[in-house]
């Protein structure tokens, strides 16, 4: 039924399709291959069809050339061989003893092939076992290369063979081109997250996604392969700069146990996922929760800017606690805001304990709102202020800000204030002569 629905939907678009094992007219009918991401069923059939179609339709382009075209798939440590690389040789010939150039984390790696290894017939290259040794390998096939200095080789990059007439410096520059492109995306301010991926291609996709305007997460540094203790130490630099960026975004890589333990000790968050969007969602959720927690901690210290006009006919209680009807002329009136009067030598009359609009309690009142506020002063009687004696309706009431309160606003509530409200902060800053 599912196949019939798909065939019908394609026919509505003017495209002929058929289930692959029934398709007898490949020239004008597309094959449908059922696959399962859970069991893997259908993937071998899909690969077989792709190969068959390439042989039939691209036979003239599928020609062998002597120029080596080789890509690194994996970097592995094999007992008795040391660090090896699994590669796919697409074109050309590799010889035992050839000088090769590969891309490394610390720069280009120049070494000589010590051994060319392939699995025995009907065996898998990635499965541990005995290997056949070869003096030379001709494309196209998978090969395991043993050589010195391959520890920092980056999976997903090209491998070049140095011939007699080749300029080795030019090869080094060419081999590092993709890596240098990613380095150019690193945040030059030194502030950002640490990202880790399995291959250079995965890393490129991740950094490109994080750099996009919709996401906009800065990247300070990166690495390829499993997360080790050294990667955690690099990420810990952000603990003193910007705590929410003291994180590792691990995309499709393993986290070593000792690295996880060190991360827990230092307070470094490691987010793991096989899908980029899931990684972003985890990090975004963490940052949101962290900022909300900081907001709660800094609410007492942060003072929101406001300027209130007293309504002379709405004075309900003149002594502490003072209850007045006011209009929010500028800014945001918020419960807990300390109130003072600049025209009376910055006399502080207390803090807003409650706000009422139409007999309903609210925590915040914006510009233009007419509200009733209860202002509670200090307990000491000599500091208590009285309406009519110490101030009157001609005086403007403003929030009593300080350097510390402005810093708290900038750190945790920057996005909560509008441009006009930040302008009021600057006005009050000049009034209170805050440096």
Protein Blocks (a to p, Z undefined) as FASTA:
>chain_A
ZZmmmmmmmmmnopacddfklmcblklpccdddddfklopoklmmmmmmmmmmmmmmmmm
mccdfbdcdddfbdcddehklpadddddfbdcddehiacddddfkbccddddfbdcddde
hiafklgcdddddfbdcdddddddddehilmpcehiacddddfklcfklmmmmmmmmmmm
mmmmpcfklpacddddfbfklmmmmmmmmmpmklopacfbdcedjddfklmmmmmmmmmm
ommlmccddehiacdfklmmmmmmnopacdddfbfklmmmmmmmmmmmmmmmmmmmmmmm
pccdddddddfklcfblbdcdddddddfbhjddehiacddfknooiafbdcfbdceehia
cfbdcehiacdddddddfblklpccehjlpcfkbccdddddfklmmmmmmmmmmmpcfkl
mmmmmmmmmmnopZZ
